[in-house]
């Protein structure tokens, strides 16, 4: 087994995405990911300030906030409909 030059590795192209039987679903997922995180991953995350990091992750933070609201409000609304049938 040849290890090559460990201190200066040579990277080839990454693995290609496999062909899919559901291209519509794959397109929808990639569209959502581009909507949530349109920016490329910065190479130096440790050098960003906290406000820059929050701005970079804004799409994910909005999705988390909507998810938490859904998790909290859905049972409350269901309980109100169940207990207070008007």
C-alpha positions as CSV (number, residue, x, y, z in Angstrom):
1,X,0.0,0.0,0.0
2,X,1.5,3.3,-1.1
3,X,0.9,6.3,1.1
4,X,2.4,8.9,-1.1
5,X,3.6,12.3,0.2
6,X,1.7,12.8,3.5
7,X,2.9,16.3,4.1
8,X,1.7,17.5,0.6
9,X,-1.2,15.3,-0.3
10,X,-2.7,15.5,-3.8
11,X,-6.5,15.5,-3.9
12,X,-8.4,14.4,-7.0
13,X,-12.0,15.3,-7.8
14,X,-14.5,14.1,-5.2
15,X,-17.0,11.3,-5.8
16,X,-19.7,12.2,-8.2
17,X,-23.4,12.1,-7.1
18,X,-25.0,8.8,-8.1
19,X,-27.7,8.9,-10.7
20,X,-31.1,9.2,-9.1
21,X,-34.5,7.7,-10.0
22,X,-36.2,10.8,-8.5
23,X,-34.5,13.9,-10.1
24,X,-37.4,16.1,-9.0
25,X,-36.9,15.3,-5.4
26,X,-33.1,15.8,-5.7
27,X,-33.7,19.2,-7.4
28,X,-36.1,20.3,-4.7
29,X,-33.6,19.3,-1.9
30,X,-30.8,21.2,-3.6
31,X,-33.0,24.2,-4.1
32,X,-33.9,24.2,-0.4
33,X,-30.2,23.9,0.5
34,X,-29.2,26.8,-1.8
35,X,-32.0,28.9,-0.3
36,X,-31.0,28.2,3.3
37,X,-27.2,28.5,2.7
38,X,-26.4,30.5,-0.5
39,X,-22.9,31.3,0.6
40,X,-19.9,29.1,0.1
41,X,-18.2,27.6,3.2
42,X,-15.5,30.0,4.3
43,X,-12.1,28.4,4.7
44,X,-11.3,30.2,8.0
45,X,-14.4,29.9,10.2
46,X,-12.2,30.5,13.3
47,X,-11.3,34.0,12.2
48,X,-14.9,35.2,11.8
49,X,-16.4,37.4,14.5
50,X,-19.6,36.2,16.2
51,X,-21.8,38.6,14.3
52,X,-20.3,37.5,11.0
53,X,-20.9,33.9,11.9
54,X,-24.5,34.6,12.8
55,X,-25.0,36.4,9.5
56,X,-23.4,33.4,7.7
57,X,-25.7,30.9,9.4
58,X,-28.8,33.1,9.2
59,X,-30.7,30.6,7.0
60,X,-30.2,27.8,9.4
61,X,-31.2,30.0,12.4
62,X,-34.5,30.9,10.7
63,X,-35.2,27.3,9.9
64,X,-34.5,26.3,13.6
65,X,-36.7,29.1,14.8
66,X,-39.6,28.1,12.6
67,X,-39.2,24.5,13.7
68,X,-39.2,25.4,17.4
69,X,-42.3,27.5,16.9
70,X,-44.0,24.6,15.2
71,X,-43.0,22.1,17.9
72,X,-44.3,24.4,20.7
73,X,-47.4,25.8,19.0
74,X,-48.7,22.7,17.3
75,X,-49.5,20.8,20.5
76,X,-51.0,23.9,22.1
77,X,-53.3,24.5,19.2
78,X,-54.3,20.9,19.1
79,X,-55.0,20.9,22.8
80,X,-57.2,24.0,22.4
81,X,-59.1,22.4,19.6
82,X,-59.5,19.2,21.6
83,X,-60.5,20.7,24.9
84,X,-62.4,23.7,23.8
85,X,-64.7,22.4,21.1
86,X,-66.8,25.4,20.3
